Amino acid sequence: MPSTSRTPAVNRLLAALPAKDQRRLLDGCDRVNLSMAEVLYSPGNRLSHVFFPITSIISRIMPVDDDYVEVGLIGDEGMFGVPLALGVHESPVRAVIQGPGIALRMRAERFCLELASMPALQREIDRYLFVYLSQLAQSAGCTRFHVVEARLARWLLMTQDRARSESFHITQEFLAFMLGVRRVGVTRAASALQHRGLIRYRRGDITVLDRRGLKAAACGCYNADRQTYNRFLGLPRPARASSAARTVVVP
């Protein structure tokens, strides 16, 4: 996790702060390049840093018996390390880099001090915490009640939102891991979406061909998540660029 010079905020959670508070907070942040499949945190350890993604994507993964299931994504709309806002220095989830890129990193001690003395930051974190918990609850219900095809469509839309690209690389093993299903279930779901002309899927390379159709195929959890973000955070989304394919892997 190499560190580079300090940088202006492009994380939208930080960008929502007043200019004075934003400058003060950025003074305590370092810009870091996060690598594919890098593990930022494992349950049982002490949270040493918080991360505000800029171009990177962090996957929150919950251990379940001897397996794992993804319970949420963090892109430039949020942060990893929210338990610190509750006075807790541990997290129950594993944090893994799903999409490589840049993030702002702050030491946990500095973050707690700033949180205690900066009402605007506390207000934004409180709102984000509500959205964070809502996403967890939505993911639990989605996994329990919705079919794999609809859940896959939702997950692809969530990834596209954060990658800001129509194309990315995802292996079947990774998708099965994220959705908590067997590989044959992923194959059937991806084939069904491809047959409907919504995506192109070949050897792990996925291109979203019809975003509107993919939204129609997704379960209602995708729109529910978006509405929660818009209602409580009201963060404007940057334009989605048609860039080179992003690679997503599982460690």
Secondary structure, DSSP 8 states (H G I E B T S, - for coil): --EE-------HHHHTS-HHHHHHHHTT-EEEEE-TT-EEE-TTS---EEEEESS-EEEEEEEETTEEEEEEEE-TT--B-GGGGGT----SSEEEEEE-EEEEEEEHHHHHHHHHH-HHHHHHHHHHHHHHHHHHHHHHHHHHHS-HHHHHHHHHHHHHHHHT-SEEEE-HHHHHHHHTS-HHHHHHHHHHHHHTTSEEEETTEEEES-HHHHHHHS-THHHHHHHHHHHHT----------S-EEE---
